[in-house]
């Protein structure tokens, strides 16, 4: 059976999902709401998506409009990218209409929507994570910080697009972060409560899993680069690049992560009456002394990890997503191409602060890709828009250039050679994406 798919979202993650879904012979048509110029271009030319793509100017959180769109377009399967729409119950709305939906219910999405909920869940389930306290009163938060023997991390409880975390280097810095969130409302209502936890040390790793409420299937590992500047300096962003796989996670460590982290979390969610169906993404710290520990849970595909992971997936993605949505994940796991994929994010002037938009982007062809390149180098669009024939910046993270290679150096060389052909006023990017993979 072929499927008419509604893909909700407009970022680089959604472009990567569209790119992969349109390769499936089971995809009859894909409607992206609101989508972006890169997704739209997939429907042109002679590629697998030719004639199969429609953009709809409907926001990811406009539930009633998305339901109406699905009815008009005869949609039978929905894939949701952004976490905010999931946290507001988009999946529940489609479930009531009897339309298959890849993504958790509102109740299950709280694993990302509230860091306190996630920490309490892990504590009950015995999942390894940092010691913590949760507060909505600044004086209590300040006293907790004073009582900690080492440095701490201060996190806004709610959704902050990956930016509501301060890794403090002193108690003074931690108190300033807590004050900014709780008293100054630097993150609005998302920071009306905070989680303060011990600072973990080690290497970070991203692990994503398809879940059907009871079973889960791990995807390939990745390593994200959160800080805006080389060497992991500067403020955190939504992600400045990623590479897959992580050289730190072998088969034995993968089994340990599955057994001690994902299995008890999925089981605990089911026991609570919040079975998780969709993509469960664990941000992990690989500590030298205590092994893998959870930094955070996310209820959707990672961005930019997805742009590095999906190009390596040799299976048809669509049956896997549909099986998870229907609670029928098959036995086995997806297969992955050998080698490395590296995604480098190109950001607009001012990111991650106040961003300038509307700058013309040079170097890309009409299809939004680099001329003359094959499938081993893809430009995923995130913050772009078209005005007539011109492609302009329209967001903080503008493009993600993903290249594959037999090894890390080859993939990096291809990605950065591609970047050398792209430009706009104020464009900036990290030049060290993937280098930690050498160690």
N, C-alpha and C positions, 0 to 999 in steps of 0.2 A: 504493500500500500504506500502510495506517495502522500506526502504531508505538505500542508500549507502552514508555514511557520510564522509566528509573530515574534520578532526579536526586540526586546525592550531595552533601550539605552542608546548612547551616542558616542561612547568613548573608544579608546584603542582596544580595550577588552572586547567590546561588542563587534568591532571590525574583525578582530581575529576569530571570533565565534562565527560571524557571517561567512568569512573566507573559508572556514573549515566545513560548515554546514552545507554550503553550496557545492562542495565537492561530492556530496552524497547523491547517489542515484535515487534515493528516497525523497529528496527535496523537490517538490513540485514548484513552490514559489516561496519567497521570503519577503515579509513586510517588516521593515525596520522603523521603529517609532522612538525617537525621531530620526535615528540614524545619523550619518555624516557623509560628506562627499566621497570618502574612500569606499564606504559600503555601497553607495549608489553606483559607483563606477564598476563594481563587480558585476553588475547586470548588463554592462555593455561589452562590446568586442566579441571574442570567440571562446572565452573561458567557460568553465563549468556553470557559472551563474548567468550566462548570457540570456537576457529576456526574462529572468526569474526574480528580479529585485524591484521592490517599490518602497519609497520613503513616505512616511506619513508624519505630518507635523504635529505629533501628539507627545506631550511630555511623559516621562517615565512614571510620574506619580499621579497622572490624571486618570484615575481608575475608571470612571464612567465613560470617558472618551475612548479608553483602550478597549473596554468591553464592547462598545458600539463599533469600533474599528474591526475587532475580531469577528463580529457578526457580519459586517459588510463584506469582509474579505474571505469569509468562509474558513476561518482559521481553525485548525484542529490540534495545534500544539504551540505552546508559548514557552519561550526561553527568556528569563529575566536576568539582566546583568547587574544593575545597581542595587546596592544594599538598602538604600532609603525606601525604595518602592516595596521591597520585601518586608521591611520593618513596619510599613504602613498597611500591610495586609493584601497586597496585590494578588498573591497566590490564593488566598481564601476566596477572593471575589471570583476568580476564574474557576475555582473548584466548585463553587455554587452553580456555575453555568455548565458544569460537566465537561470542561475543556482541560485536556492534559496540560500540566504546568510544571516546568522544571525550575524549582526553587522552593524554599521552605515556606511553611505557613507563618503567619505573624508570630504565633507563639514560639515556634522553633527558631525564627530569626532573631529572637531576643538574645541568642548566644553571641551575636555581634552587637545588637542594639543596646545592650547593657553589660558593661564590663563587670559590674558587681554580680549580675546573674551568672555570667560565665565563670567567675572565680568561685562563687558558692557552689555551682554545679560540679566543678572540678574537685573541690574540697570533699564533697560528699562521695564522689565517684572514685576518689583516690588517684586522680590524674596528677602527675608531677607538674607543679607550677610554683611560682615564687610565693613566699609568705606575703600577706597583704592585710590591709584594713580599708574599709569604705566609709566615706564621710560626706555629710552635707553641711557641716558646721566647721568654719575655719579654725576656731580655737581648738577643737578636738583634733583636727588634721595636723595642726601645728604641734600639739603635744605628742601625737603619734610619731611625727618626724623626729622630734627631739629624743624619743626613746629608742630610735633605731641605731644599731651599732655601726652601720655602714651607709653608703649612699642609697638613694631610693629613686624610683620612677613614679612620676605623677601623671595620672591618666584621667581625662574627662570620661565620665561614665557612658555618655551617649555617643552617637555617630558624629564624627568630625572629619570625614573624608581622609582618614589616615594622618591627620595633623594634630590630634588632641593629646599628644604624648610628649612629656618633657623628661628626658633622661638626665637627671640632675647630678652634677659633680660635687655638690656640697649640700648640707642641710639648709644653708641660706638660700641657695638657688631653688631647692625643692619648696621651701616656704613661699618664695616669690611666685612660683608656678601655681601653688595651691591658692594663694591669695588672688591671683589673676583669674583663675577659673571660678572660684566660689564667691568672691566678693565683687570683682570687676566684670564677671560674666564674659570673659574673653572668648568663650566658645558658646555663648548664649545658654539656652536651657540644657544643651548637651553637657555643659560643665556645672550644672546645678548640684551635682554630686560627683565625687572623685574617688578613684581607687588609688591607693598609695601602696606600692609593693617594693620588696627588696630588689635591688639591682642585680641582675644575673650577668655573668661574664662568659664569653665563648663566641662561637660563630653562629650566626642566624641562618635558618633554612626554612623554606616554604614547602609544605606538603599539602596537596589537595586530594580530596577523595570524593568520588561519586557515591551518594548514599540513597538507599531506597526506603529508609525508615527502620530497617533491621540490619541489612548488610551494607558493606561499603567496599569500594574498590579504589585502591590508591593509584594516583596518577604519577607521572615522572616528577622528580624533585626539581626545585629551582632555588636560586639565591637572589633576593631582591637587594637593591641599593637605595635606602631611604633618604639619606642626607643629600642636600642639594649640591654640595661641592666634592671634589676629589678627596680621597682619603677619609671619607665619611665625616666631613666637617660641615658646619652650618646647620640650619634648621631642617627638621624632617619634612618630607614631601609625601605625595601619594606614591612615589617611586620614580627613580631616575633611570632605572634600567634593571635588567635581570638576565641570568643565564641558566641554562638547563642542560644536563643534570648537575646537581651538586656533587663534587668529588668526595665529599665527606661521608656520604650516605651509601654504604654498601648494602648487600642483601641482608646481612645479619642485623644491621641497625634499622633497616626498613621493617624487618619483622618485629623488632623491639618497639618501634614507634607504633606499628599497627596494634600490637598486643597491649601496650601499657597506656597509650594515649587515645587512639581512635576508637578501639573496641569499647572501652568503658564509657567513653563520652557518648557514642551512639546508643549504647544500651541504657545509659542514664536518661537520655532524652526520651527514649521510648517508654521507660518506666514512669516518667513524669507525665505521660500523656501528650508529649510534644514530639512525636517521631519526626526525625529529620530526613526530608527528601529533597535532594538537590546537591549542591556543591558545598562541602564542608572543608574549609581551608584553615590549616593550623600554621600560625607563625611560631616557629620553634627556636629555642636556644640550645645549641649542643654544648653543654657545659662539660668541662674536663672531669669534674668530680662526681656529678650526679647524673650525667647522661642527658638525653633529650628532655626538655621541659617546655611547657606551653607558655608563650608570651601572650598570645591572644588567639581568639577564634574569630573567623569571618564566615559569613553565611552565603558566599558567592565566589565566583572565580576571581583570582587575584589579578591586579593590574599594576605592573606590567608582566607579571609571571606568565599569564595566559599567552601573551605574545611570544614568549620563549618556549613554552611547553607544547602548545598545539601544533606548531610546525613540525615537531618531532613525532607526532602521533601517526602511526601507520594505519590504524583502524578507521572505519567510518564512525565519526563522532555521533551522528544522529541516533542510531539505535541504542547507544549507551545512555544518552540523555533521556530518551523516551522510556527505556526500561527502568531507569531510576525514578522517573516521574510516576510511573505506573506501579511502583513497588515490586518490580520483577527483575532486579539485576541478575544477569546470567553468571554462571561460574566462570572462573578465569579472570584475566585482566587484559587491558589493551597492550598492544605491542608498540615499541618505540624504535625509531631509527637510531643507528649508532652515531657517534660524533656529538657535537655541541651546537647549541643555538644561543646566540647572544642578541639581546634587544637593548638598544640605546635610545633613551627618551630625549627628544629635542624640545626644549621648553621656551616659552615666550619671555620677553623682557619683563623683569619684575618678579617672576615666579620663584618661590611660593608665596610672595606677598601680593601687592596690588599689581595686576597683570595688564599690560598694554595689548590691545587687540587691533585687528584690521591691517596688519602688516602683510604686504604681498610676499608669497612664498615662491622662490625661484628654484628651478632645477627639476621639477617633476613634470611628467608628461600629462596628457589630458586625462588618462586613467588614474592619476594620482600616484603613479609608481615611477621609479627611475627608469629612463629609457634603456632598452637593451639588456635588462637583467632577467634572470630566470626565476624559478620558484624558490631557489635557495636564498633569495634576498627579497624581502617584502617590506613595504612601507605601510605601517598601520596608522590610520588617521585617528586622532583623538579630538584636538581642538582646532578644527578647520571649518571653513565655510566658503561657499562660492558666491561671487557677485559677478554675474555675466560670465566671462571667460576666465576671470581671475580667481585664484585660490588664495585665501587670506587666513591669517591666524585668528582663532576665535576661542581662546581658552589658555590655561596655564601650561598643560602638557599638550603639545601640538601634534607631534608625530612620534612614532616608535619605529626605528629602523632595525629589523630583525634579519640576521644572516646566519646561515648554517655552514659548518665546516667539519672536516674530519677530526680536527682538534681545536682547542681553545684559541690558539694563536691564529689559525686560519679563519675561524668564525669572527674573531675580533677584527682582523685585517679587512675582511669583506665588509663588515658593518661600518667601520670608520672610513673606508674608501668610499662607500656610498654616501655617508654624511658629508664628505668633502664636496659633493656635487649639489648639496642643498643649502639654501640660505635665506635669511630674512633679517631685518633690522632687529638687533637685540637677542638673536637666537643664542642659547647657551645649552651646554650639555656636559656630562662628566666624561672624562677621557680615560677613566680607569675601570669601566664596567667589565667585570669578569676577571680582573687581575688577581683577585683573592683566590680564584680557582687554581692558581699555580701553587698554592701553599697547602 
